[in-house]
Amino acid sequence: LVDEPLLLLNSEVYSNPLDTVRKGTVDEALKSLPKRQSGNQDTMISSMKTAKTQYTLTEAECAYLIYKWLSQNVAYDCYGLNHGGIDFRELGTYHKGKGVCAGYSFIFEKMCDSLGLESNYVVGYSKGAGFTPGVIPKQSDHAWNSVKIGSSYYLVDSTWGSGHCDGDTYNANFNDFYFCTNPEAFIRTHLPEEKQWQLISETITLETFVNMLGLSGTFYENGFTSISPDLATISSNQAFKIL
């Protein structure tokens, strides 16, 4: 039996920048920002720059500030997702205070750039609500970001870290698991179109991604680990036990 086969591919112990973040300081910086409203994006960015200086925020803290700001100021457009009429634009998402993954990711990238951080908009496949194990999707369905902190790149999904849909209703539920997630865990639910953003020791194919076990942040946060076989579906012509 092999415990976390993907994690074992990483020869170095993963170090999450979140461990160095002064969360209380970031919260104070967030309180100093003006209320988000249509038309004040430039003012918001200017205020973030001021907060960066005033609270001597590190690169990791600046990235976390943006990540948490998005969770507090942007709601996922669940109704638009189900019925159409989604505004994918960065400005549209900011002004309306709602959008989908594209809007979250574009805003994250822009705000990072404004605070002197290198961030990239990443497009790929996800194991979200529309995912079917074993079925190869015809096109990508999700967007997230990379961010450079120090000399290393990290993966951030501010959409999944903010909440989830219950039908047409959005339920805000902040979760910092998707901030600088260990890429060996991130790859189980997110596969970028560009292999360079997998950030794992040995890159995987779309077919492997679809067929391997998908594990959410909740799984890891509750202290669970996976045991082989690393498969999303298991076929059997006879009864078997799950232990």
Summary of the structure (lengths in Angstrom):
residues: 243
radius of gyration: 18.7
end to end distance: 13.1
largest distance: 65.0
contacts: 708
relative contact order: 0.15
helix: 38%
strand: 17%
